[in-house]
Amino acid sequence: MGHSAAVCDHRASFELTKDWNGIEQVELRNPQGASTRVSLYGGQVLSWRNERGEELLFTSSKSIFKSPKAMRGGISICFPQFGNCGSPDQNGFARNKIWTIENNPPPLHPNDSVGKSFVDLLLKPAEEDLKCWPHSFELRLRVALASDGNLILISRVRNINGKPFSFSFSYHTHFSVSDISEVRVEGLETLDYLDNLCQKERFTEQGDAITFESEVDRVYLSSPQCVAVLDHEKKRTYVIRKEGLPDIVVWNPWEKKSKAMADFGDEEYKQMVCVAGAAIENKITLKPREEWTGRIELAAVPSSFCTDFLDPHLNFF
């Protein structure tokens, strides 16, 4: 099938395998030994490891990875809606569909290819999708691994319809942490947020950082391009840089909610935090033949270096 055409760095490996359900997965590996694995089921990133082989994404040990259920963990693609409680799938159908590998996608900016190994995936609506969301679209996803081990996800939604449509989007990213009580999220100070635990009521963040002592389920609005998740015990900082995604979702289910979820361990809330680039409050509207691009770049760095990554003048893209 010529899948290797999707890789630009000949020193990086690109391996196509199948999971226990027979669904194809792509593993990318850079010369330094960092890796990422993405499933064609949902276009979901299942693993992201640094050059020492340490897993940086959380996946529940009780996760159910079988249609029609999206796996609990990794990075899932939430489209065309997110958190719509009146919907059978409140986070959209894209994460429950089989995507295809696209060998010759429409070109991205040259910087999105240089020095990176990557795979391009494509999702188009099936007839059943058009019944619940009657819009013709093409959703492209590039998953790329840079030479420095950073993970880059670039999504493009194109309207191939005869009429405009609107959608929400989120890269629902579950980070692996040592202990949630040792975690703080920086970069969201003074922002307004919608609290999903209070009927989406709007509040203003009062703390100098977000820390966790109970369940948190919020959408921070008009957030900066760069947000940091500090894990004090591991002395590791996750840096999230984003474009086209004005909002940030912050979620941890805490103890009571964890026990109520069949696909989540009772104590696993201690080892994860979800901090996700998203477009939720103001939906994205595309006219016919218009295209939207949203991207994130994730870095995992020693905490002592994180101030460099938070420099707003640095351009990752």
ABEGO torsion letter per residue (X at the ends): XGAAAABABAABBBBBBBBAAGBBBBBBBBAAGBBBBBBABGGBBABBBBAAGBBABBBBAABBBBOABBBBEEBBBBOABBGBAABABAAEAAAABBBBBBABBBBBBAAAABGBBBBBBBBBBBAAAAAABBBBBBBBBBBBBBAAGBBBBBBBBBBABABBBBBBBBBBBBBBBABAAABBBBGABGBBBBBAAAGGBBBBBABABBBBABBBBBBBBGBBABBBBBBAAAGBBBBBBBBGBABBBBBBAEAAAAAABAABBAAAAAABBBBBBBBAABBBBBBBGBBBBBBBBBBBBBAAAAAAAABAABBAX
